[in-house]
Each structure stands twice: as structure tokens, then as C-alpha cells.
Amino acid sequence: MSLTHFFQHLANGVYLGSLYALIAIGYTMVYGILRLINFAHGELLIVGAFIAYYGILIFHLPWWFSFIIAIALGALVGVSLERVAYRPLREREAPRISLLVSAIGASFFLQNLGLVIIGGRHKSFYRPPFFAQTVQLGDVTVMNFLFVLPLITIIILGIVFFLVYRSKTGMAMRALAKDYPTARLMGININRIIAYTFALGSALAAIGGIMYALRYPAIHPLAGVLPGLKCFIAAVVGGIGNVPGAVLGGFILGMLEIMGIAFFPHLAGYRDAIAFIVLIIILSFKPTGLLGEQVVEKV
Amino acid sequence: MLAKKFSLIFLLALILVFTGTSFADEVNIGVYEPLTGPMAAGGQMTLEGIRLAHEMYPTVLGKEVRLFVEDNKTDKAEAALTVSRLIELRRVVAIVGTYGSSLAMSGGPVAEAAGIPVMGCSPTHPLVTQGNDYYFRACFIDPFQGYIMATYAYETLGARRVAIIQDIAQDYSVGLAHFFRQAFVELTGDPASVVGMSSYQTLDTDFTAQLTYLRGLDPEAIFAPGYYGDVALLITQARELGIGVPFLGGDACEAPEFIEIGGAYVEGVAISTHYSADAPVTEESSKFVAAFIEKYGYSPSAFAALGYDAYRLILDAIERADSTDPQAIRDALAETYRFEGATGYITMDEDGNAVKTGVILEVKDGEFVYGGSVEPR
């Protein structure tokens, strides 16, 4: 492998990695606060992408405006999902495993709803020409999007940090994460804060979905399954609940997938196997994830 | 107690459904196709042709034909399940399907065990019919398709160094890659003329690592025998990486989605397929194209034509057998000789494969354009 090729692989890896990182942030944020793995996150990605798709196709909105609408509506879908699938269980104080099953159910429901309404065929996602333009850096070819994507990931990271650690609602969210009943006693409106968390998480999912669709412009109702799963794993490797950890995990997974093929081209068909073996090794040395902390069980 | 009562009612309802589906003056024919999932376009295009054929030829032996359509969801387990559902629940005497060789290879043994004949529309992998006395098909098989594209690469493009990128999760793709390689090496006489091979898996969306690797091998053309959605994304990414060499594909690239997703990036891509509306081969072809355009308002794909032929082949066999007994239909299907279909004259060889002309399509100005025919060897 020549140096040029290595740099090309590196660029490809940064690309894929920042995409995974972006999606993993949403996953980990919802978990960090609610201790709920929202398995419907992958579907929320596709919901966001489809709203943006139809905004451009049917309502002829400018692409950037359609994206904003998609993010807002994506948040709304997330909040409704919480209202219908999670809150009733929580109010009956169902065990956490029931919530998890409900999340998986919601994921299947959204997939099949998509198949009924939209149909199973691929739709071609609109790409603003600027994003798809390529730049030549020596012998390495990259799209403009490569510069945009990590930037967006970093900005999102900043926004999430601000909202969770610097705002008043964020303080309430963190209080909730520590202790439910006490937070309630302190006068925090639990349902509102949880809805807020879901709105934020789903908006992140919609952003992730749009970015994913911009990069891989063929979307269908089941397209969220694989990125959803992979980004969940990325979040776990980074230490689930830890936002910078999710970014780290996403980058590692993306890099591993690309570099696995770069160094072992004849094993390209086993790309996921190579990536996941490394992840298993990481987890066996750091079971709580790279940046995850040992959680002390409450008595 | 209540639960017991309910289960009894449920059982009774089930029995009603069972008996309700078969009448003496009706012939039940099953269809299993991927109507959702990554191969949805292929299944839906095929179904268009089957539905048209059913509309045009709704009776056989004076009995009404009832069509039962099942979605196998582009899932191998689901494919086997849908075949047993058609046989057990719908009591079909013959089955049409399915797009996707892996799906057909999963449904085939179920039908064989039950003794129900299946007419494949477009599964091209040799193993679909080999060793299965009850599976037939209306299409040619991949050794021929590999030969068509290898010849195209060698003669039309003048390529002497090619690379291949296959979908390792699909029997179709792995098989076609193998046959293409074989045919190309035969043409050049040099095993090193296939400079490299790489793989991905269905549902993968990122191919940049494989493509970067192949670029380093400096091929003159790249053969990508995958399904339309993946190949369209793959070629898009190749062009974005600055890979300018011609791309070639197989029949699974023929879908409107291929061009919608690939856009300007797939211009000039050549694929092999079964049929082109621009080059009618029989009288039935012209009749089919006219009826299709009248019903749907656009030109039929090769898969619609194959679905149409597959349905009619079964009806033809029932008529020749003068019986709706599955075994008699199977025997009649095996003896099909110069049947006039929309995709050409169909004769079954000893494995149950149709021996037919192949067609090359090229993408020009955002459309598949007829680029020539290749006669069987």
C-alpha cells in the first residue's frame, strides 16, 4: 500500500467515523440520562431522512429549509414515541427490561409502518451539488462533505455539552439521571424533562439520518437498522452514557472498518468481523467502554 | 377455560380459511417475490408482469386462475416460509418466483419436498435448478451471463485488465463473479488479467475501502455483479474517489432505482439482461409491450417480461398436461419446447433452464438503451 492510498483510506475512515460518531451521540445521550437504550434510534434516523426527502420532493422546499423541518418533526416523532411507547410503562413502574422490549417493538413498528406507507423500494436522496463536489489533495480525492461532516459532529458535540452541562434544563436532566424520586421531590417535572431529552435525542437522530442519506443517497424504511446497530455498538465501546466516548467509539469503528480492508484486502468480505473482533477485545479489557465509568449500583 | 374456548374458535376459523381457499373450478397459483427489502424493485417489477399476464389469461382448462402473492421480504428464511405457506395454506398447484437466486435456493427445497413445481422468473444462479426436479426457470443462467459481460469487456471495451467487486452475501453475485472471471481468463488466456477481486455484503453502504484498494491495482474496467441499490451507490462512490474506468454489471442492475440513485455517475455503465422492449424477439413480445404500456403507462423491464413468461409457461404446461395435478404440471414443464414467450422462444434443457438470447443495455442520458444481443453458445 502506497502512502497515497494510505491517506485515501484515512480520509475514507474519517468520513465514516464522523458519521458513526454523530449518530452515536444521540444514542448515548438518551441512555446517559434515562438509562434506556432507545432501539428505535435507527428508525428515527430514517424518519428524519424521509421527512427531508419528501420536503424537497413534494413541497419543493429549499434543501436547507427541508432539513430544518425534518429535524423539528423528527424531534416531534421522538416525543410522541416516548409518550406512546415508554411513558405508560414508566408510570406503571415497569422494570427496565420491559422498556427495552417496548423500544424494540417501537423499532419494528416504525420499520413496518414505513414499508406500508412508503413501500420497500429505494428512494434517491437529493444532494446539494456543493456537498458532492470533490477536491483533489495531491492524489487523494475527497468530497467537500468530508470537511463539513466532522465540523457538524464537533458543533453538535458542543451544543449537547452546552445543553446538558450549562443550561438549567440540563441540570434537571442530570439530576434525573442520578436519582428519579429525589429529582421529583426537588420539584422537577419528570415527564417534561424526559420529553425534552427525547426531543433532543430524536433531533440528533434526524441530523444523523440526513447526514447518512447525504453520504449514501439511497434510502428505504429498513436502511436505519444497520447504522442504528453499529452506532449503538460504537456508543457502548466508547462507554455508553458518555458523549465524548460515543464520538471516540464512532471514530474507532469507522476507522476499523476502512483499515480492516486497507490492510487485509483479501478479507474484505469479513470487514464487519474484523472490526467487531477488535471491539470485543477492547471491551474485554475495558468492560465499561473506553471512557465509561464504573456505575455504582444504587441500594 | 376462556383461553381454551378462544383457541378453539381460532382453530375453527383457521379451518374455514383452509377450506375456503380451494374450489373445484379454480386453479391456485402462488407467487413469492421480494416486495420489500433491498430487492423490492426486482420483485415488484416481476409482479407487474405476472399481474398483467393473469389479467390477459385469467383461465386455464375452463377454470379460473386464482393468484396468491406472498412477499418474501428479501429474506432467505422468509422465502422458505412463504413457499410452505403457499403450499400448505393456499393449496397452490404451481408457484412462480423468485427474483434473487439466494431466495430461490431457499424456497426451492421446500417446493421439491412437497412435489410442487416452481417456475423461476429471474434467479440466474445454476444451483437453483440443478438437483431440484421441481424448479424450472424462464431465464438463462449465470455462466452465459458471465460470458456476455466478459466478451463485452474484452471486445467492446478492449480491456485486458479487469477487477471484480462482488456481494459475498448473495449466491447470485458470487456465482456471476466466478463465471465472469472464468470467461475473461479464457478470452485473454492469462489468469493475471483479472487483477483483483474485492467483496462487500448486502446492506453495506460504504464501499470506499474496497474501491480504494481496487484503484491501486489499476484495472481498465470493473465488473460489479451486485444488486441495483448497492451497485448504484458503489459506482457513485467510485466516481467520487476519482475512479474513471468503465463499470459493468449483471441483470440485477436493471431497475429504475439504479439510475435514480446513480444519476450522472452511472452514465455509460453496461449491463447484461434478458430482454429489451426496444428489441422485440417474438410476436408475443410486441403484444406484451403494447398491453404493458396500456396498463402501466411505461415501458416494461426484463423482469416484468420474465414474470409474464413464467406465469404463461405454467398455464401452457397445465394445458398440455390437461390436468392441474402438480406432478403432471411438472412433467409437462420439463417438456416445454419452443414456447413463444415475450422474452423469446423458450425450451427447457435437462436441468430445467431456458436457453435464450442475452441482451446488453447501456445507460445513456439517464435511460437504459439497447446495446446489442448475444446468442447462446
HADDOCK unambig.tbl for C-alpha pairs under 7 A between the chains (distance, minus, plus):
assign (segid A and resid 5 and name CA) (segid B and resid 212 and name CA) 6.88 0.50 0.50
assign (segid A and resid 9 and name CA) (segid B and resid 209 and name CA) 6.22 0.50 0.50
assign (segid A and resid 9 and name CA) (segid B and resid 212 and name CA) 6.99 0.50 0.50
assign (segid A and resid 12 and name CA) (segid B and resid 208 and name CA) 6.34 0.50 0.50
assign (segid A and resid 119 and name CA) (segid B and resid 36 and name CA) 6.90 0.50 0.50
assign (segid A and resid 120 and name CA) (segid B and resid 35 and name CA) 6.83 0.50 0.50
assign (segid A and resid 120 and name CA) (segid B and resid 36 and name CA) 4.20 0.50 0.50
assign (segid A and resid 120 and name CA) (segid B and resid 37 and name CA) 5.46 0.50 0.50
assign (segid A and resid 120 and name CA) (segid B and resid 40 and name CA) 5.71 0.50 0.50
assign (segid A and resid 121 and name CA) (segid B and resid 36 and name CA) 6.70 0.50 0.50
assign (segid A and resid 121 and name CA) (segid B and resid 40 and name CA) 5.31 0.50 0.50
assign (segid A and resid 121 and name CA) (segid B and resid 41 and name CA) 5.60 0.50 0.50
assign (segid A and resid 122 and name CA) (segid B and resid 257 and name CA) 6.50 0.50 0.50
assign (segid A and resid 124 and name CA) (segid B and resid 260 and name CA) 5.84 0.50 0.50
assign (segid A and resid 124 and name CA) (segid B and resid 261 and name CA) 4.79 0.50 0.50
assign (segid A and resid 134 and name CA) (segid B and resid 240 and name CA) 6.44 0.50 0.50
assign (segid A and resid 141 and name CA) (segid B and resid 241 and name CA) 5.35 0.50 0.50
assign (segid A and resid 141 and name CA) (segid B and resid 242 and name CA) 6.37 0.50 0.50
assign (segid A and resid 142 and name CA) (segid B and resid 241 and name CA) 6.66 0.50 0.50
assign (segid A and resid 143 and name CA) (segid B and resid 240 and name CA) 6.90 0.50 0.50
assign (segid A and resid 216 and name CA) (segid B and resid 205 and name CA) 6.38 0.50 0.50
assign (segid A and resid 216 and name CA) (segid B and resid 233 and name CA) 6.72 0.50 0.50
assign (segid A and resid 217 and name CA) (segid B and resid 261 and name CA) 6.60 0.50 0.50
assign (segid A and resid 218 and name CA) (segid B and resid 261 and name CA) 6.11 0.50 0.50
assign (segid A and resid 258 and name CA) (segid B and resid 209 and name CA) 5.28 0.50 0.50
assign (segid A and resid 261 and name CA) (segid B and resid 209 and name CA) 6.06 0.50 0.50
assign (segid A and resid 261 and name CA) (segid B and resid 210 and name CA) 6.63 0.50 0.50
assign (segid A and resid 262 and name CA) (segid B and resid 209 and name CA) 6.25 0.50 0.50
assign (segid A and resid 262 and name CA) (segid B and resid 213 and name CA) 6.67 0.50 0.50
assign (segid A and resid 265 and name CA) (segid B and resid 198 and name CA) 6.96 0.50 0.50
assign (segid A and resid 265 and name CA) (segid B and resid 213 and name CA) 6.92 0.50 0.50
assign (segid A and resid 266 and name CA) (segid B and resid 198 and name CA) 6.75 0.50 0.50
assign (segid A and resid 268 and name CA) (segid B and resid 198 and name CA) 6.07 0.50 0.50
assign (segid A and resid 268 and name CA) (segid B and resid 199 and name CA) 5.29 0.50 0.50
assign (segid A and resid 268 and name CA) (segid B and resid 200 and name CA) 6.52 0.50 0.50
assign (segid A and resid 269 and name CA) (segid B and resid 168 and name CA) 6.11 0.50 0.50
assign (segid A and resid 269 and name CA) (segid B and resid 199 and name CA) 4.75 0.50 0.50
assign (segid A and resid 269 and name CA) (segid B and resid 200 and name CA) 5.14 0.50 0.50
assign (segid A and resid 269 and name CA) (segid B and resid 201 and name CA) 6.63 0.50 0.50
